[in-house]
Amino acid sequence: MEFGARVRIRVAGKKELEDRYAANLSAGGIFIRDDRPPAVGSKVLIEFVLPDGSALCRIEGKVVRAKPADVAGEKTAGMGVEFMQLDEFARQLAAYRTPPKEASETKVIEELTDAAQADEVVGIDLGTTNSCIALVHNGSPQIIASMSGFDTLPSVVFVGDKGKDKKVLTGHKAVERMILEPARAIYGAKRFIGRPFVSREVRTFGHFFHYELAEGQNGFTAVKIDGEVYPLEWVGACILAHLKQIAKKTLGRDIKKAVITVPAYFGETQRAAVRHAGKLAGLDVQRLISEPTAAAVAFGFGRALDKTILVYDLGGGTFDASILKIHGDRMEVLATDGDAFLGGSDFDDRVTELLFANIERSNGVDYRKDPVTVQRVRFAAELAKKQLSEAKIAMIDVPYIGQGTDGPINLNTTLEVELFESLTEDLVTRTLQIVENTLKMAGLKSSQIDEVVLVGGQSRSPIIGRRLAERFGKKPSRGVHPDHAVALGAAIVGAAAFGQAASKVSLDLTDILPAAIRVAQGGEAKAVLERGKPLPAEATFDIETSAGKTKEFVASLYRGDASKPEENELLGQVKLPSTIALALTKTKATLTLKVSEDGLMSVTLKHPLTDEVQTLSVALKEGTPAPIDMVSDADLIVEG
Ligand code: AMP
């Protein structure tokens, strides 16, 4: 091919090329300074070369703007080159994108604060997509932003190549790498944390993820990269450790104590796993609270309200609905329901599939199996979805998806809000069904809800506000920042309950059991603690040896609302030896079940004669699962 110009750009190595030019590659062009640029329309060959002269990558482009110098060395003289063909290396780099910095309405701690407070407790929203950390500062809850100004951290962990230089990246840096090596980037880990690998959820949803899921040491779900197994508690710990570091850099001191939030519908094992992740990250977890409860605390804080509210919390991966009664500092959860597999990423999936179908129709190529392209198109889909929260139409532009017969294949299209809403309407309907169920459990009519509070990034989609307004006859409130409310609420709970006497924050909070705890007896799962019971809760239950020949007292514990044992989640089993004589006299052993205010369960079974006691605690034992690597500052590449 005839080139009007050949340009060689020298870089020290791959890293410099990435750091300095990835943004150009994403944008699809570059400006090259030249006193005598070739004419518009000329073909240009750009080579990035190493100091030894060998080429790292080649790009072919065409001049779209040319300005010769009036005076030698003039800065603005040169050519604007639009890229036409990228080699594979350049194509992958083009996938880079800089995460947008979102505007923040909440007060943010950005400066170093001095007064060290030994009793301070941070609030942490460990989200499916984004995480956030907050602190009550001078009586006012504030988000702790990173030194680079980000107020949330993507919940993504990237595990680098094996070897001694192996790096674990977290947050924004992990997101950047995700597009290049999706199988190494662990995102959405919260969907599976604390869930047995054999569970229905993992079987149903596991294959949607680009990384490989595996069974961890204790039967819980883990991720496998390069043959190594990384427990999801470790993944959670990496994110928590990064947040801890953000706090350290911003505040200028170490923080130790935290209140961490979990979806309201999280079960005992999932809660235990989050607690364990906190411990691995070096945090002293004071309490776990439900996300919608935390959001309600942030909503009601300092406002002397007397209201019944519904918190509609639609995040990246989970949906929760909770109804709370707020009376000044007193907050009581009346009912809660949710779906751990319903969130913003499902909305992204719908748009992504539409885009792939379009690409296939126009170019005859199916890129659904190319992980790099899937990641790029998903990002574009998510961006379009967000644009549609403010505009009627979104522009979608993903350059260089691949090489077609007539040149590069670009994705260049638009998405109208009507189409987006029809693609995702059933997801919104599912959230509303959960809202109905929550109302029913609270024994309330929609007219008895004073305010509907929107939380979670996905609740920004206008269709959500419209559908809720139709149902409740009033516009829902956007009175709390959807990305910050949960962390702020957790910080308020931390300040009120654990130290920080000087914070002057007071709060009386009662949460409830989100699902019943049952014991299987004679083929039926009987509720020992009913759903909706205020926490902490305690109950006892008598266990008989079943048939005369049985020499054991056995209690299988389940979590759920079904009367058939197999339709619930098995939490574990406690056993005690019995004797036939005891069985014949039908002597009973007493089972005591306690659920802490965190929603963590402990069980004891006491022998009627010997006083021998068996316990079952869902809390994961220390060192189980063993972290592959202790999370340390050195492992983390932190923004700022
Ligand atoms: P969260 O888990 O609360 O951080 O929510 C993250 C989810 O909110 C992701 O699926 C985002 O794509 C989605 N999201 C964030 N901003 C918007 C927006 N402006 N419109 C629609 N969805 C959004």
Residues whose N, C-alpha, C, O or C-beta is under 5 A from the ligand:
A	BS01	AMP	G127 T128 T129 N130 L314 G315 G316 G317 G344 S345 E382 K385 K386 S389 G456 G457 Q458 R460 S461 P482
